[in-house]
Structure formats: structure tokens, C-alpha cells
């Protein structure tokens, strides 16, 4: 499976794909070398040796636009769901339904899946292993108290907050 890195207003991102869809997405790391290393490990991919297909190039343009403030809805992006469990897919589909500028809590997602609040932690674990951060907008999921917690992508909570601000989400401060 190929992957490539590309510039954005947030820094260098990366994505990997196969004939089915995206197999991984990488938000900016401290260095491009770390980006490449983490994406290759997560997506089990190698650097692309041929130009990316048109649909991948379109995803790249849309990510670049989103990170410049021209917000995009990535819900129609082809994803290779075979890389995740059925539970993870169900959680990710709920996250995909959250539009830019909005947030939901881990408990909200658990309730939408008819699991109840006690499954909020399992939702959080699933989101922590999201292979497509930004594309599957796990940054739009916050704690019950609207706190910025649980973002395992590069930059952690700082990146999560930065993405939410870019998208115009209402954030609370102490």
C-alpha cells in the first residue's frame, strides 16, 4: 500500500490508501521523518512510487482547504473499513455525522449507539485508535464537561483545540 506526505497550513500531513479507500491519515508531527514513520507503521504502507489516483489527490486538496479554513465534510471519503472492528466502525460513523463547528461527548455517541453512558470509555478507546483523524473527526468528541481530553493524534489536546477553533466550535474556558 502506498502513502505520501503533503503540505498543509497546519504542517505536513500524510495519507495512505489502497484500491478500497484510505488506510491511514497522519496529522503533522514535529518532523516529516516522524510523519513518514508513524504513517507507515499505522497504515502498513510504503512511500508511493507512482502518482496518487485522482480520488486521493482530491482528498489531499480537500484536507488542504479544510486546514486553511474552507471547511469540508469528509463523510463521503472512501475508507478501508476492513482495518477496524465493527464497533470501531460504528463509533467512527457517529463521529463522521458531527459537522464542523459542532461537538458531541463520548457519552452522546454511546447513547446514539444505544449503549448508554457506561460505554463512553469504550467509545473513547475506539476514537483513540482512529486511523483517519481529521477525516473521521474524532477531534469533535469531548468529555461530558466539554473538556478537551483524549486526543491521541500528534499535538494532543493542543491540536484538538486548534482544529475546533478553526471549525468555529464553541469552546469553554475556565
N, C-alpha and C positions, 0 to 999 in steps of 0.2 A: 504494500500500500504506500502511495506517495504522500508526502507532505511538503508544505512550503511556508516560508515566512514572508510577511508583507508589512509595510509601514502603515501606521495609523496616527491620528492625533494624540493617542494615549501612549504610543510607543509601538514596538514591533510585536505583532500578533502572528499566530500561525494556525494552519488548519491542515487536517489530513482527511483523505477520502478514499472511497472505493467505488465500484460501479453502483452500489446501492445508495450511498449517501455519505455524509460526513461521518468520520470515525473518531475525530477529535478536534478540539479547538483549544487554542492556548492564548490567554491574555498575556500582556507584556511582563517579562521577568526583568531582573536587573541587567542582564546581558543577553545578546542574541544567542550566544552559545548555550546558556541555560534554557532559553526558549526552545531551541532545537532539541536539546537533550530531553527535557520534560515532555515535549510533544511526541517525540519518537518513542519514548517509553510508554506513555499513556495510550497512544494510538497504535503501537507496534508497527511503526512506519519508517520509511527511509526517505531521504530528500528526493524530490521529483526530478526525473531526468528528462521529462518532456513537458511541454506547456500544459497547464491545467485546462481541463474541459471548460467549455463556455459557462456551464451552470456554476462551477467552482469560482470562476472569475467574477461572476455576478454576485456570489456570496461575499467575496472579498470587497467589491465596490460597495455593497450594502453595509458591511461592517465599517468600512472607512467613513461612509456617510453618517452612520449612526454615531460614531465616536467624534464626529465633527458637529454633532447637534442636530442633524437631519434624521430624526428618529425613524427607525424601521421596525416592522413587525416580522420576526423571523419564523413565525409559526408554520409557514409552508416550506421551509428549508428541508431538503431530503436528509434524513438522518438514518444511519445504520443501527436500527433498534436491536439487532442481534447481539450487540455488545453490552446490553444491560438486561437486568431481570424484568419480569413482568411488573413487579411492584415499583421498581425504579421508573419504568416507562410510564406507569400510571401517575406517579408523582411529577415526572417531567412534563407530561401533557397538561397537568394542572398549572404548572409554572408557565408553560407556553401561553396559557389563556390570560395571564396577567399582562395587561397592556402597559406601555411606557408611561411613567408618571404615577403608577399605582403600586400598592404593596399588599401582600397578604401575610398572615402569620403562619408558622408551621402548623399550629392547631387548626387554622382555617382550612388549610389544604387537607389535613387529616379528616376533618368533618366533611369536606366536599367529596372525599373518597369513602364516606360512610364508615369511618374507622373510629371517630371520637377523639377527644383531646389527648387521650393516653398514647396515641400513635404519633404525636407530634415529634417525639425524639426519633422515631424510625423515618419520618419524613426528612428530618434534618440530616440523618445519616445518608439517606439516598441523595439528597442535594449536595452533600459534601463530596460525593463521588461522581458528580455530573461531568461527563466527558466533553460537554459542549457549553461551558459557561459563556454568557452573553447571548449565544444563540438560543439556548434554553435558559431563560433569565432567572437563575437561582438567586441573583442579587436582589430581586424584588420580594424575597421572602425574608421576613424579620421576626424577631421574638414577639411574644404576646404583648409585651410592654412597649412595642415599637422600637426596641433597641437594635442597634447594628451588631449582630452577633453571627457567628458561624459561617464565615466566608472563607473557604479553603483555597480559593484561587490566588495567584500571585498578588501581593499587596494587601491581602486580607481585608479587614473591615475598612481600611482606608480606600481601597479600590471599590468596594461595595458602595460606600458613601459617595464616592466620586461619580459612579455610574448613576446612582439615584438622583444626585443633584443635576447631572447632565439631562436626565429624563424629566426633570421637573417634579419629582416626588416631594411631598410634604414631609419634612424631617423635623423631629422634635429635638430641642436642646435643653440641657438642664439649667 
